[in-house]
Amino acid sequence: MDLLPLFFDLKGKDVLVVGGGEVALRKAGMLIRAGAVVELVAHEILPDLAEAVAAAGGQNCIGDYSAGRLQGKTLVVAATDDDILNRQVSEDAKAANVPVNVVDCPALCTFVFPAIVDRSPLVAAISSGGASPVLARMLRAKLETTIPAAFGELAELLGAHRDKVKAKFSHINRRREFWEDVLEGPVAELALSGQMVQAKKVLQDMLDAPTEDKQVGEVYLVGAGPGDPDLLTFKALRLMQKADVVLYDRLVSEPILDMCRRDAKRIYVGKARSDHAVPQDEINQRLIDLAKEGHRVLRLKGGDPFIFGRGGEEIAGLAAEGIPFQVVPGITAAAGCAAYSGIPLTHRDYAQSVRFVTGHLKDNSTDLPWGELVHPHQTVVFYMGLMGLPVICQQLQAHGMSADMPIALVQKGTTKDHKVVIGTLSTMVDIVKNQQVVAPTLIIVGEVVKLHNTLSWYNNEKS
Ligand code: SAH
């Protein structure tokens, strides 16, 4: 993050604006709306600007800027067309530790004005960090059309009841649930349709209702897909925003994790650097314990939770304890990697069936049903197969598959590091030896791999 968005309380604070033209008018107007007392300095001041500043209790000073004017100021804005003066203001302000904005010159600023969607007290601020103010404004326009005008009044209503809700529910989770009920229920509906009196009454009724005993929470076992956040389902996203604790492992990419609720507690249960994963029993128990404490627990897993994800084991304990849970399917690595590599897993001409198998061979043993895997017109997808690649290639040939059978190794499929390595059963081991391959990787074996050459579209670097 280049810039941290903060919301500044400027009520009654002295701010300095250098410049007296149109740009200064816009900035001063915004500062005045936020309650600031503006001191304006310029050789010439637009009449509208002078009037606005004076009406808000500020001061118009015709004359030269000098560093002394920064004394006691909370912020300073330079809005002149004189580059030397703008630079001087910026340098003086930085030396005096006064936050400074020089309009249209990010390099001289210590803060920038965002594009604003104002539904006070609800305010959304958007910034592109100076990269593209036009893009920020477009996003603002989009938000303007999607955030109902009544959000401001709704926020005011909720704000007026915060203390009462705090007094009624001492636990933060209970308070959050109460507010979610308010916002997903009739209070919000009434407020948004302009019926504020009714909305207030329903909110009061909800507050007067007797407090229920501490409830057990629930668990959402959610498939996060193979990596690209755009491949999440709507349901996954909704529950990710709802849960207050997240248990995730190595396969869940950072951008996806960032889409969980900001204040949710994150617990990593994958392999640590020491290479020891949290044992499965411990994860199962943790889910039960957290739910019993009343949490809404998100168990976020790469791909689909029921495909080589041990999802079944994780919910068995919950079912036995009578803890409510939901399972949300995700796009499994085979589907994601195949689609993004231009390799249809089935195809009328090449494969009428597809098998997903795990290549994680215990103690290097070869306990896979190799005979079944060499069927003609079948695609075989190996999860967790990188370590076992030499055994896979050798055993498939030993059981009658052609040495020329095409094979694809997909690295970090669907992410920006997506890479496809193509070979045959006889060449693949050597090809991979000369490549830097990064986990996770998926192996696809079958005639359909040939189609990669013509159908590949994503990160289109052929290897
Ligand atoms: N439940 C997951 C699979 C977990 S097993 C799913 O449905 O996808 C872990 C294996 O999945 C990895 O070893 C790798 O073979 C595969 N995998 C998961 N994500 C992948 C990705 N983005 N690219 C390539 N392989 C992936």
Residues whose N, C-alpha, C, O or C-beta is under 5 A from the ligand:
A	BS01	SAH	P226 G227 G302 G303 D304 P305 I307 F308 G309 I331 T332 A333 F382 Y383 M384 G385 V410 Q411 K412 G413 P440 T441 L442
